Amino acid sequence: MTKTIVADAVQSLFALSAEQAEQVAMAAEMAVDSEFDFGKAADSVFSILKSIRDSGGLTFARWEAVRVPFVKAAATRARDNKSAHPEEAATATWGRIVKRNAEMYGLTKPKSENADSERKRAEREAERAKALESVQGKSASELKSEVRALYGEASDESIAKAKALEKSLKLVESAEAEALKAQMKPLVDAAKAKHSAILELLKSDTKRMSDYVVLLAKTHDIWAEQLKS
């Protein structure tokens, strides 16, 4: 118990440097002001969180030390921009930052060290596992068909079952999306690396670079048409 109290006390002493605090505020303002600068703002936030992670560990409390001033600065900027709901806009902006950095860099919010939060998280995981087990390995597509059929019966019992099954459907859809994301990431990374290598290789060859652009355009059009069918 004493160790926990001491650890919490030490953790609470963490604060951003003046430079980091200014960088957070600037990132918040950029993210709110311009969609064009959103990527720069997200990268700026990532660099701060990465620096914290590399220098001593990115804990939940340290994550919050970045999030709270970001949201505060974003809300102030949104208010200056005459937003009808500045706090909600600021929270949504932070959410987009987190989502983008998770996709780009794999950086995610650390778990809370609060015992009650851990208990609730464990309960949610147990409920999720139970719900997934109940569908017996069925795919999202199969579950959607079952939901439609149950709604089609139009009885009170079938509608209740459909609503219950929809909760499991959402979990399966999420699990499938996570699995697809895990499968796609190395492929996307490899494609990006090869594309960058080609651009570097052809940076002084106008003719071949033009041919490459045409090749990309044709490939895009062919695959776009195929994916429609």
N, C-alpha and C positions, 0 to 999 in steps of 0.2 A: 504493500500500500504506500509506504514511504517513498519507495523508488518511483512509483507512478506519479505521486505528487511532485517530486523533485523534477522528473522528466517534463511534466506539464509546465512547471514554473520556468524551466530553461527554455522550453519551446515558445512560451509566451513572450520571451525577451527578443525573439527574432523580429527584425524590422528591415524594410527595404532601405538601401542607401539612398541618398538624395538624388543621385544620378538615375537609379532604378525607378524611383518614385516619379521623376520627371518623364522618364521613358514610358512608364505605364500611362500617365496622363495624356501624353502626346499620342500614344497608340489608340487610346479610347476616343480621342477627338477625331483622329484620322478615320477610324472605323465608322463613326457616326456621320461624319461629314461627306465622305466620298466612297462610293462603291469601287471606284478605280483604285483607291489606296487601301482597300480592305486587306488585300494580301500582304501589303507592307506592315499593316497594323498587326496582323496575326503573326507574322514572322518576328516582329518586335517583342510581342508577348512571349512567343516561344523562346527567344534568346534569353529573356529574363528567367523564365522557369527552368531552362536548361542550365543556366549558370548556377541557379540555386541548387538544382539537382546534383550538378558536378562538384559543387563546393561543400556539400554536407548532407545531401539527401532532400528530396522533395516530399515533405510530409503534407498531410492535410492542412495543418495550421499554416504552413508556408505558402501553400497554394492559395489559401484564403487571404494571405497578406498581399497577394497580387490581385485576386478577384475583387475584393471589397473596394480598394481605391479605383480600380478600373471601372467598375459599375457606377461608382459615385461620380467620377469624371465624365463618363458617358451620359449619365442622367443629366448632369449640368449642361453638357453640350446639346443634348436633345432638347432640353428646356429652352436654351438659347435659340435653337432652330425652330421653336414654336411647335414642338411635338405635343400632341394632345395627351399622350401618356408617356412621359419621359422615363419613369422608372421601369415600366414594362419594356420600353424600347431598349434601354440600357441592358437589362437582363437578357433580352433576346440577342443583342449584339454579342454579349459575352458567350452565350450559348453557341453562336455561329463560329466564334473564335475557337472555342474548345473543340467543336466538331471538325473544323478545318484542320487544326493542328493534330488531332487524333488521326485523321485520314492521311495527312502529309508526313507526319513524323512519328506517329504511334504514341504521342504524349497524351496520357489520360489523367484524370483527376485521381489523386491518391485516396485510399479509403480512410474514412474517419477513424480516429483512434478512440472515440468515445465508446464506452462499453455498451450503452444502450443502442447506439447506431449499429454496432457490430451485431448485437442480438437481433435487431430488426432485419439487418441484411441477411443473416443466417436463416431467419424465418422466411424471408422472401425467396431465397434460394431453394429452401426445402419445398415451398409451395410450387415453385416453378418446376422443380424436378418431378414432383408428384403429378402435376398437370401434363407434363411431357410424357411421363410414363403411361398415363391414362389413355393416350391416343395410339399407343401400341405401334409407334414407328411410322404412322401414316404421314404422307406429305401434305403440304399446305393445299395443294391442288385437290387432293382426295378429301380433305376436311371441308374445303369450300363446297364441294359437291354435296357432302352430307348436310352441311348447314342449309343449303338451298332446298334440299329435299325435306328437311324438318320444317322449314318455314312454309313449304308448299303444302304440308299436311294441315296447317292452319288450326291446330288444336292448341289449347292452353298448355298441355303437356309437351307437345312437340316444339312449341315456341320457346318454352322454358329450357328445353334441352338444347335448342339451337343457340340461345343466348349463352348458355354455359359453355357450349362447344366453341363459340367465337373467342372466348378468353384463351382457350388452348390453341386455337388457330393463330392468334396474334403471337403467342410464344413460339410456335413452330415457324411462322414467317420470320420472326426475329432470328431464330437459330439458323435457319436456312440462309438468311442474309449475311450473318456473321461467318458462316462456313464459306459462302461464295467469296466474301471479302478476303478471307484468309487464303483462298485458292488463287484469287486474282492478283493479290499484292505482288508476289514475286514476278508474275508475268508482266504486270504493268511496269514494275521497276526495271525489268529487263528491256522492255520496249522503249522506255524513256532513255535508258542508257545507250541503246543501239541508235536511237534517233539522234541523240546528242553527239554520238561518235560520228555519224554520217554528216551532220551539220559541220562538225569540226573538220572532217576530211574534205568537204567540198567548199569550204568557206572562200577559197580563191578561184573556184572553177564555176564561172557563171553558167556555162552550157549544161554541165552535169547537175548543178543545183536546180536549174529550170526543169530539167528532165525529172528530177526527184520530186519537185512540186507537182508536176503533171501526174506522175505515178501515184502520189499520195491522193490527189484529187480523184483519180479514176478508181482507186481502191476504195476510197470512202463511198463514192457513189454506188459502186457494185455491192458493197456490203450493206449499205443503207437500204438498198432495194431488196436484197435477200432477207434482211431482218423484218421487213414489212410483211412478208408472206409467212 
